[in-house]
Amino acid sequence: MITMKNKLNLKKLVTFVFVTFVCGISFGQVAPAPKIEVKQVDAQKAIVIKLKVTAATMAQQMGEAYGKLFSYLGTNSIQPAGPPFSVYYEFNPQGDIVFEAGVPISAAVKGSEEIIYKEFAAMKVVSTLYIGSYEKEAPIYDMLHKYLKDNNLESTGTPWEVYLTNPEQETDSSKYQTLIYFPLKSK
């Protein structure tokens, strides 16, 4: 027989399992709720490589794209004007993922056949700082979608990730810091 006490114990168990295994938080710790805010992001110049990949090849191809972008910057004595980012145009974990891997720069450049110079307009976004491995971001995306719905906001459908941590310098993926933006449609 299911009683209210059993339901509460089951809820506690499910919460423990979710927090421990899905969020990667040790027992006894409470995860701080990420701060979600609406803010303005400045226009930015960037070089990008647009990719169409599968989930299975995404990490490798993204790494290769950033390698090419930073090699281009080094070859041309150009300093990045900010951390690398990705803009996601299509995301289907069972199918194709279409995105641009990019690096901000301070002045226009010629680019190449594969590396494209692009100017992104200033935009109003819903944003949060996510700390953790890239593989565990899904609940943050769900929180941002809920925030949009609860606040009657509409996204353009092209989320951004700005990578504040260099995985070559920080090997503990639980410490990776990623800004996640959902650009908002103008009302």
Backbone as CSV, one residue per row, in Angstrom:
resi,resn,N_x,N_y,N_z,CA_x,CA_y,CA_z,C_x,C_y,C_z
1,MET,0.843,-1.179,0.000,0.000,0.000,0.000,0.893,1.249,0.000
2,ILE,0.584,2.170,-0.876,1.364,3.398,-0.952,0.734,4.438,-0.034
3,THR,1.508,4.880,0.915,1.047,5.895,1.849,1.759,7.212,1.549
4,MET,1.303,8.273,2.170,1.925,9.585,1.993,3.383,9.526,2.442
5,LYS,3.657,8.804,3.532,5.026,8.680,4.029,5.900,7.961,2.993
6,ASN,5.364,6.902,2.363,6.112,6.176,1.333,6.381,7.079,0.125
7,LYS,5.397,7.879,-0.234,5.574,8.803,-1.361,6.684,9.805,-1.060
8,LEU,6.700,10.332,0.172,7.732,11.290,0.548,9.109,10.632,0.540
9,ASN,9.213,9.407,1.048,10.490,8.693,1.036,10.930,8.404,-0.391
10,LEU,9.997,8.026,-1.255,10.319,7.768,-2.651,10.799,9.055,-3.314
11,LYS,10.131,10.166,-3.018,10.544,11.449,-3.591,11.959,11.810,-3.132
12,LYS,12.269,11.575,-1.850,13.614,11.844,-1.341,14.647,10.971,-2.044
13,LEU,14.317,9.699,-2.260,15.232,8.782,-2.930,15.471,9.224,-4.370
14,VAL,14.401,9.562,-5.091,14.545,10.015,-6.479,15.389,11.283,-6.532
15,THR,15.157,12.209,-5.611,15.942,13.449,-5.568,17.409,13.138,-5.297
16,PHE,17.678,12.240,-4.346,19.054,11.854,-4.047,19.737,11.259,-5.273
17,VAL,19.055,10.343,-5.960,19.637,9.701,-7.145,19.908,10.743,-8.219
18,PHE,18.956,11.654,-8.455,19.144,12.684,-9.475,20.333,13.577,-9.134
19,VAL,20.362,14.074,-7.902,21.429,14.997,-7.500,22.784,14.300,-7.522
20,THR,22.834,13.058,-7.048,24.106,12.345,-6.957,24.635,11.909,-8.316
21,PHE,23.786,11.326,-9.128,24.275,10.712,-10.360,24.098,11.585,-11.598
22,VAL,23.027,12.320,-11.706,22.814,13.152,-12.886,23.585,14.462,-12.763
23,CYS,23.509,15.093,-11.605,24.185,16.378,-11.418,25.626,16.216,-10.957
24,GLY,26.010,15.030,-10.514,27.387,14.800,-10.102,27.744,15.457,-8.786
25,ILE,26.791,15.626,-7.900,27.045,16.290,-6.622,27.132,15.225,-5.535
26,SER,28.109,15.334,-4.678,28.298,14.377,-3.598,27.180,14.505,-2.576
27,PHE,26.860,13.381,-1.936,25.841,13.373,-0.896,26.206,14.378,0.181
28,GLY,25.213,15.111,0.657,25.460,16.086,1.703,25.661,17.486,1.151
29,GLN,25.928,17.618,-0.148,26.092,18.942,-0.737,24.778,19.361,-1.390
30,VAL,24.518,20.625,-1.383,23.343,21.150,-2.057,23.822,22.023,-3.201
31,ALA,23.337,21.727,-4.385,23.748,22.497,-5.555,23.096,23.867,-5.522
32,PRO,23.876,24.919,-5.668,23.260,26.240,-5.729,22.478,26.362,-7.033
33,ALA,21.319,26.977,-6.967,20.528,27.186,-8.176,21.247,28.206,-9.051
34,PRO,21.416,27.896,-10.324,22.085,28.862,-11.197,21.266,30.156,-11.305
35,LYS,21.966,31.262,-11.338,21.312,32.562,-11.489,20.977,32.742,-12.967
36,ILE,19.728,32.991,-13.251,19.282,33.247,-14.620,18.944,34.720,-14.712
37,GLU,19.459,35.374,-15.750,19.211,36.809,-15.903,18.988,37.172,-17.359
38,VAL,18.294,38.273,-17.551,18.147,38.867,-18.880,19.173,39.979,-18.951
39,LYS,19.981,39.963,-20.001,21.017,40.989,-20.132,21.272,41.302,-21.595
40,GLN,21.984,42.377,-21.813,22.380,42.802,-23.148,23.795,42.304,-23.427
41,VAL,24.001,41.726,-24.598,25.321,41.279,-25.029,25.746,42.191,-26.182
42,ASP,26.964,42.723,-26.095,27.471,43.636,-27.127,27.654,42.930,-28.463
43,ALA,27.629,43.724,-29.522,27.949,43.201,-30.852,29.387,42.687,-30.824
44,GLN,29.664,41.690,-31.646,31.033,41.194,-31.676,31.430,40.707,-33.058
45,LYS,32.690,40.989,-33.369,33.315,40.469,-34.570,33.917,39.113,-34.211
46,ALA,33.921,38.186,-35.165,34.454,36.858,-34.860,34.866,36.150,-36.135
47,ILE,35.688,35.128,-35.947,35.915,34.171,-37.016,35.235,32.879,-36.579
48,VAL,34.595,32.216,-37.552,33.835,31.015,-37.239,34.086,29.935,-38.290
49,ILE,33.827,28.725,-37.884,33.753,27.588,-38.795,32.389,26.952,-38.548
50,LYS,31.609,26.805,-39.615,30.289,26.183,-39.485,30.429,24.686,-39.736
51,LEU,29.802,23.907,-38.841,29.908,22.451,-38.908,28.541,21.799,-38.862
52,LYS,28.433,20.660,-39.537,27.268,19.776,-39.435,27.841,18.422,-39.032
53,VAL,27.519,17.978,-37.813,28.129,16.781,-37.235,27.049,15.906,-36.596
54,THR,27.464,14.763,-36.112,26.597,13.928,-35.281,27.053,14.071,-33.838
55,ALA,26.210,13.661,-32.913,26.581,13.742,-31.496,27.848,12.934,-31.223
56,ALA,27.997,11.797,-31.915,29.157,10.930,-31.681,30.470,11.577,-32.104
57,THR,30.431,12.478,-33.094,31.667,13.088,-33.600,31.820,14.551,-33.189
58,MET,30.841,15.067,-32.473,30.827,16.506,-32.168,32.068,16.981,-31.413
59,ALA,32.422,16.325,-30.323,33.551,16.794,-29.508,34.844,16.824,-30.319
60,GLN,35.097,15.778,-31.069,36.321,15.721,-31.870,36.331,16.809,-32.942
61,GLN,35.218,16.948,-33.665,35.187,17.938,-34.743,35.199,19.369,-34.207
62,MET,34.580,19.574,-33.045,34.624,20.899,-32.434,36.057,21.230,-32.034
63,GLY,36.751,20.273,-31.430,38.150,20.486,-31.048,39.022,20.809,-32.249
64,GLU,38.805,20.083,-33.352,39.567,20.351,-34.577,39.261,21.749,-35.115
65,ALA,37.990,22.160,-35.049,37.611,23.499,-35.533,38.304,24.581,-34.708
66,TYR,38.299,24.440,-33.369,38.978,25.438,-32.537,40.477,25.433,-32.797
67,GLY,41.041,24.269,-33.049,42.461,24.189,-33.412,42.755,25.000,-34.663
68,LYS,41.891,24.884,-35.669,42.070,25.635,-36.916,41.893,27.136,-36.688
69,LEU,40.882,27.493,-35.868,40.642,28.920,-35.599,41.828,29.559,-34.866
70,PHE,42.314,28.890,-33.822,43.436,29.458,-33.070,44.729,29.422,-33.882
71,SER,44.880,28.446,-34.756,46.039,28.409,-35.651,45.991,29.600,-36.612
72,TYR,44.808,29.891,-37.141,44.632,31.047,-38.028,45.008,32.335,-37.296
73,LEU,44.522,32.464,-36.053,44.845,33.660,-35.267,46.353,33.774,-35.058
74,GLY,46.989,32.675,-34.682,48.435,32.688,-34.439,49.226,33.012,-35.697
75,THR,48.857,32.387,-36.802,49.549,32.616,-38.079,49.456,34.071,-38.507
76,ASN,48.320,34.707,-38.175,48.090,36.091,-38.594,48.335,37.102,-37.471
77,SER,48.968,36.667,-36.384,49.296,37.533,-35.236,48.081,38.311,-34.733
78,ILE,46.974,37.605,-34.584,45.726,38.202,-34.100,45.437,37.644,-32.709
79,GLN,45.165,38.531,-31.763,44.802,38.123,-30.407,43.291,37.906,-30.329
80,PRO,42.844,36.849,-29.667,41.402,36.708,-29.452,40.894,37.862,-28.601
81,ALA,39.669,38.305,-28.867,39.073,39.403,-28.102,38.111,38.884,-27.029
82,GLY,38.145,37.597,-26.786,37.273,36.997,-25.788,37.359,35.491,-25.885
83,PRO,36.607,34.799,-25.024,36.665,33.341,-25.019,35.942,32.736,-26.231
84,PRO,36.315,31.513,-26.606,35.656,30.847,-27.727,34.186,30.574,-27.406
85,PHE,33.404,30.390,-28.450,31.970,30.185,-28.288,31.456,29.258,-29.381
86,SER,30.217,28.807,-29.188,29.493,28.062,-30.210,28.088,28.623,-30.301
87,VAL,27.547,28.663,-31.523,26.165,29.048,-31.767,25.493,27.837,-32.401
88,TYR,24.426,27.361,-31.776,23.757,26.138,-32.231,22.517,26.478,-33.058
89,TYR,22.516,26.052,-34.320,21.401,26.299,-35.231,20.437,25.118,-35.280
90,GLU,20.961,23.910,-35.162,20.149,22.694,-35.078,20.823,21.780,-34.065
91,PHE,20.009,21.152,-33.215,20.582,20.226,-32.248,19.652,19.034,-32.096
92,ASN,20.036,17.923,-32.705,19.287,16.682,-32.606,20.266,15.599,-32.177
93,PRO,20.264,15.222,-30.894,21.247,14.239,-30.412,21.208,12.899,-31.161
94,GLN,20.070,12.577,-31.775,19.979,11.340,-32.551,20.230,11.581,-34.040
95,GLY,20.474,12.815,-34.403,20.687,13.147,-35.811,21.810,14.154,-35.958
96,ASP,21.536,15.178,-36.746,22.554,16.181,-37.038,22.551,17.319,-36.025
97,ILE,23.742,17.860,-35.825,23.937,19.056,-35.013,24.646,20.050,-35.913
98,VAL,24.039,21.215,-36.089,24.621,22.258,-36.931,24.964,23.433,-36.029
99,PHE,26.231,23.824,-36.059,26.663,24.918,-35.190,27.870,25.616,-35.794
100,GLU,28.141,26.802,-35.248,29.364,27.520,-35.579,30.253,27.535,-34.354
101,ALA,31.500,27.149,-34.537,32.521,27.314,-33.512,33.199,28.633,-33.831
102,GLY,33.362,29.499,-32.839,33.912,30.816,-33.124,34.827,31.353,-32.052
103,VAL,35.581,32.375,-32.458,36.466,33.093,-31.549,36.295,34.588,-31.828
104,PRO,35.988,35.393,-30.807,35.860,36.839,-30.999,37.207,37.471,-31.366
105,ILE,37.157,38.469,-32.222,38.342,39.240,-32.588,37.968,40.717,-32.570
106,SER,38.969,41.601,-32.602,38.669,43.029,-32.458,38.567,43.775,-33.780
107,ALA,39.024,43.187,-34.881,38.970,43.884,-36.168,38.610,42.891,-37.277
108,ALA,38.057,43.427,-38.336,37.675,42.592,-39.484,38.912,41.932,-40.097
109,VAL,38.734,40.707,-40.579,39.805,39.971,-41.255,39.242,39.351,-42.534
110,LYS,40.145,38.898,-43.380,39.731,38.295,-44.644,39.148,36.897,-44.449
111,GLY,39.707,36.119,-43.543,39.269,34.747,-43.365,39.848,33.857,-44.452
112,SER,39.219,32.715,-44.669,39.660,31.774,-45.691,38.426,31.042,-46.215
113,GLU,38.657,30.016,-47.014,37.526,29.254,-47.540,36.716,28.628,-46.403
114,GLU,37.405,28.111,-45.395,36.734,27.438,-44.286,36.451,28.373,-43.114
115,ILE,37.353,29.313,-42.860,37.226,30.229,-41.725,36.571,31.519,-42.213
116,ILE,35.411,31.804,-41.638,34.585,32.916,-42.099,34.604,34.042,-41.076
117,TYR,34.812,35.266,-41.559,34.678,36.441,-40.702,33.197,36.765,-40.611
118,LYS,32.735,37.061,-39.401,31.316,37.313,-39.195,31.142,38.390,-38.131
119,GLU,30.123,39.217,-38.286,29.774,40.196,-37.265,28.418,39.834,-36.686
120,PHE,28.391,39.630,-35.382,27.148,39.324,-34.683,26.605,40.615,-34.083
121,ALA,25.318,40.851,-34.288,24.674,42.052,-33.755,24.555,41.954,-32.238
122,ALA,24.435,43.110,-31.596,24.140,43.138,-30.165,22.801,42.430,-29.967
123,MET,22.639,41.828,-28.813,21.395,41.091,-28.587,21.045,41.062,-27.112
124,LYS,19.756,40.981,-26.868,19.240,40.786,-25.526,19.105,39.274,-25.345
125,VAL,19.589,38.758,-24.208,19.602,37.310,-23.990,19.110,36.946,-22.595
126,VAL,18.655,35.717,-22.460,18.497,35.081,-21.157,19.774,34.282,-20.974
127,SER,20.415,34.424,-19.833,21.747,33.867,-19.655,21.912,33.242,-18.277
128,THR,22.786,32.251,-18.218,23.198,31.689,-16.936,24.625,31.185,-17.057
129,LEU,25.281,31.075,-15.934,26.618,30.489,-15.870,26.458,29.055,-15.396
130,TYR,26.886,28.114,-16.217,26.843,26.696,-15.867,28.248,26.257,-15.471
131,ILE,28.352,25.531,-14.368,29.636,24.981,-13.939,29.493,23.464,-13.922
132,GLY,30.286,22.804,-14.755,30.237,21.348,-14.825,30.622,20.861,-16.208
133,SER,30.560,19.538,-16.382,30.955,18.942,-17.654,29.905,19.227,-18.726
134,TYR,30.367,19.290,-19.949,29.483,19.580,-21.071,28.396,18.526,-21.209
135,GLU,28.696,17.294,-20.850,27.753,16.191,-20.999,26.554,16.313,-20.058
136,LYS,26.660,17.167,-19.045,25.585,17.280,-18.046,24.848,18.615,-18.117
137,GLU,24.893,19.268,-19.264,24.245,20.578,-19.409,22.731,20.509,-19.594
138,ALA,22.185,19.382,-19.992,20.764,19.286,-20.361,19.812,19.892,-19.321
139,PRO,19.981,19.630,-18.021,19.055,20.247,-17.057,19.113,21.782,-17.064
140,ILE,20.254,22.344,-17.395,20.370,23.813,-17.453,19.552,24.342,-18.630
141,TYR,19.632,23.660,-19.756,18.819,24.048,-20.907,17.332,23.964,-20.558
142,ASP,16.937,22.913,-19.837,15.539,22.779,-19.417,15.135,23.944,-18.514
143,MET,16.021,24.340,-17.594,15.739,25.477,-16.703,15.570,26.766,-17.502
144,LEU,16.427,26.962,-18.501,16.329,28.177,-19.315,15.031,28.187,-20.130
145,HIS,14.655,27.039,-20.691,13.381,26.954,-21.419,12.201,27.270,-20.495
146,LYS,12.253,26.739,-19.269,11.190,27.015,-18.297,11.160,28.504,-17.948
147,TYR,12.321,29.114,-17.765,12.390,30.551,-17.465,11.746,31.353,-18.598
148,LEU,12.068,30.993,-19.833,11.478,31.683,-20.987,9.957,31.585,-20.937
149,LYS,9.460,30.372,-20.739,8.015,30.151,-20.707,7.366,30.908,-19.555
150,ASP,7.937,30.778,-18.354,7.365,31.418,-17.159,7.355,32.940,-17.257
151,ASN,8.256,33.511,-18.063,8.371,34.967,-18.171,7.883,35.494,-19.523
152,ASN,7.149,34.657,-20.248,6.573,35.042,-21.547,7.610,35.637,-22.492
153,LEU,8.775,34.998,-22.545,9.846,35.425,-23.433,9.995,34.399,-24.545
154,GLU,10.469,34.848,-25.699,10.632,33.945,-26.830,12.058,34.024,-27.354
155,SER,12.677,32.874,-27.475,14.049,32.792,-27.979,14.056,32.751,-29.498
156,THR,15.180,33.169,-30.065,15.352,33.064,-31.519,15.588,31.618,-31.933
157,GLY,15.876,30.748,-30.960,16.126,29.347,-31.258,17.582,29.033,-31.534
158,THR,18.470,29.997,-31.340,19.898,29.770,-31.589,20.693,29.987,-30.305
159,PRO,20.721,28.979,-29.421,21.472,29.152,-28.178,22.970,29.267,-28.420
160,TRP,23.607,29.987,-27.525,25.055,30.191,-27.535,25.655,29.544,-26.305
161,GLU,26.864,29.057,-26.450,27.683,28.651,-25.315,29.009,29.380,-25.433
162,VAL,29.412,30.047,-24.352,30.686,30.756,-24.303,31.545,30.006,-23.285
163,TYR,32.681,29.498,-23.757,33.519,28.598,-22.958,34.580,29.394,-22.187
164,LEU,34.341,29.557,-20.883,35.231,30.355,-20.049,36.426,29.556,-19.532
165,THR,36.347,28.236,-19.625,37.414,27.364,-19.135,38.074,26.654,-20.311
166,ASN,39.387,26.645,-20.319,40.141,25.927,-21.342,40.360,24.494,-20.859
167,PRO,39.742,23.498,-21.527,39.903,22.106,-21.081,41.344,21.599,-21.131
168,GLU,42.206,22.270,-21.873,43.618,21.869,-21.888,44.335,22.325,-20.613
169,GLN,43.789,23.356,-19.952,44.405,23.851,-18.711,43.711,23.308,-17.459
170,GLU,42.427,23.021,-17.552,41.664,22.472,-16.424,41.164,21.084,-16.818
171,THR,41.743,20.063,-16.215,41.386,18.692,-16.584,40.164,18.160,-15.843
172,ASP,39.745,18.830,-14.776,38.567,18.414,-14.015,37.324,19.036,-14.652
173,SER,36.577,18.234,-15.411,35.426,18.768,-16.154,34.323,19.293,-15.232
174,SER,34.306,18.893,-13.966,33.291,19.421,-13.053,33.532,20.899,-12.738
175,LYS,34.700,21.431,-13.139,35.023,22.844,-12.895,34.884,23.713,-14.147
176,TYR,34.496,23.107,-15.269,34.330,23.893,-16.502,33.238,24.943,-16.288
177,GLN,33.493,26.159,-16.781,32.513,27.237,-16.692,32.066,27.621,-18.104
178,THR,30.754,27.613,-18.301,30.170,27.904,-19.609,29.022,28.888,-19.427
179,LEU,29.094,30.017,-20.130,27.941,30.913,-20.190,27.006,30.371,-21.254
180,ILE,25.744,30.235,-20.923,24.757,29.780,-21.897,23.770,30.914,-22.117
181,TYR,23.611,31.312,-23.387,22.701,32.398,-23.767,21.575,31.849,-24.624
182,PHE,20.390,32.374,-24.422,19.303,32.203,-25.374,18.953,33.603,-25.866
183,PRO,19.359,33.960,-27.092,18.994,35.272,-27.626,17.468,35.399,-27.689
184,LEU,16.974,36.602,-27.389,15.528,36.834,-27.344,15.042,37.534,-28.600
185,LYS,13.836,37.140,-29.024,13.197,37.827,-30.146,12.738,39.195,-29.658
186,SER,12.802,40.180,-30.543,12.336,41.529,-30.198,10.812,41.517,-30.143
187,LYS,10.286,42.269,-29.217,8.806,42.351,-29.097,8.303,43.628,-29.683
